[in-house]
Amino acid sequence: MGGMYNPKVLLLSLNYLGIVTASLGMLFFMPQIIKSLGDLMICGMISMVVWGFISDHSTSGDGTCWGHAWSPRSGSSSPA
């Protein structure tokens, strides 16, 4: 019974409580979050499909698409 009052056990319990609370908060409020996105959600879904098509059909020799990830259109700076 003394293990229940161990500071490590109490900190891990508090950590677990925080994770579960955040997960349940996301679960309960996700429908309202998605509804508030509206047209932005549809635009995001379309762009994900288009970007997946581009990355699948234009790869470098090793099967990755780093050329697209570092393109000026993505807002990233080119690697030095």
C-alpha positions as CSV (number, residue, x, y, z in Angstrom):
1,M,0.0,0.0,0.0
2,G,3.0,2.3,0.5
3,G,3.6,2.2,-3.3
4,M,0.5,4.3,-3.9
5,Y,2.1,7.3,-2.1
6,N,5.4,7.0,-4.0
7,P,6.1,10.4,-5.7
8,K,6.9,8.7,-9.0
9,V,3.6,6.8,-9.0
10,L,1.7,10.1,-8.2
11,L,3.5,12.0,-11.0
12,L,2.8,9.2,-13.5
13,S,-0.8,9.1,-12.4
14,L,-1.1,12.8,-12.9
15,N,0.5,12.5,-16.3
16,Y,-1.9,9.7,-17.3
17,L,-4.9,11.8,-16.1
18,G,-3.7,14.7,-18.3
19,I,-3.4,12.4,-21.4
20,V,-6.8,10.9,-20.9
21,T,-8.4,14.2,-20.2
22,A,-6.9,15.7,-23.4
23,S,-7.9,12.7,-25.5
24,L,-11.5,12.7,-24.2
25,G,-11.7,16.5,-24.8
26,M,-10.6,15.9,-28.4
27,L,-13.1,13.0,-28.8
28,F,-16.0,15.0,-27.5
29,F,-15.3,18.3,-29.4
30,M,-14.0,16.9,-32.7
31,P,-17.4,17.1,-34.5
32,Q,-17.6,20.9,-33.6
33,I,-14.0,21.4,-34.7
34,I,-14.5,19.7,-38.0
35,K,-17.8,21.6,-38.6
36,S,-16.1,24.9,-37.9
37,L,-13.5,24.3,-40.5
38,G,-16.1,24.1,-43.3
39,D,-14.7,24.9,-46.7
40,L,-11.1,24.9,-45.4
41,M,-11.6,21.2,-44.7
42,I,-12.7,20.4,-48.2
43,C,-9.8,22.4,-49.7
44,G,-7.4,20.5,-47.4
45,M,-8.7,17.1,-48.5
46,I,-8.5,18.0,-52.2
47,S,-4.9,19.3,-51.8
48,M,-3.9,16.1,-49.9
49,V,-5.1,13.9,-52.7
50,V,-3.4,16.1,-55.4
51,W,-0.1,16.2,-53.4
52,G,-0.2,12.5,-52.9
53,F,-0.7,12.0,-56.6
54,I,2.3,14.3,-57.4
55,S,4.6,12.6,-54.8
56,D,3.6,9.1,-56.1
57,H,4.4,9.9,-59.7
58,S,7.6,11.9,-59.4
59,T,10.1,10.4,-57.0
60,S,13.8,10.5,-56.8
61,G,15.8,7.4,-57.3
62,D,15.3,6.0,-53.8
63,G,11.5,6.3,-53.7
64,T,11.3,9.6,-51.7
65,C,9.9,12.9,-52.7
66,W,12.3,15.3,-51.0
67,G,12.4,17.5,-54.1
68,H,8.8,18.4,-53.6
69,A,9.1,18.8,-49.9
70,W,11.8,21.4,-50.4
71,S,10.1,23.2,-53.3
72,P,9.6,27.0,-53.0
73,R,5.9,26.5,-53.2
74,S,5.8,24.7,-49.8
75,G,7.3,27.7,-48.0
76,S,10.4,25.9,-47.0
77,S,13.9,27.2,-47.8
78,S,16.0,25.1,-50.1
79,P,18.6,23.0,-48.4
80,A,22.2,24.3,-48.5
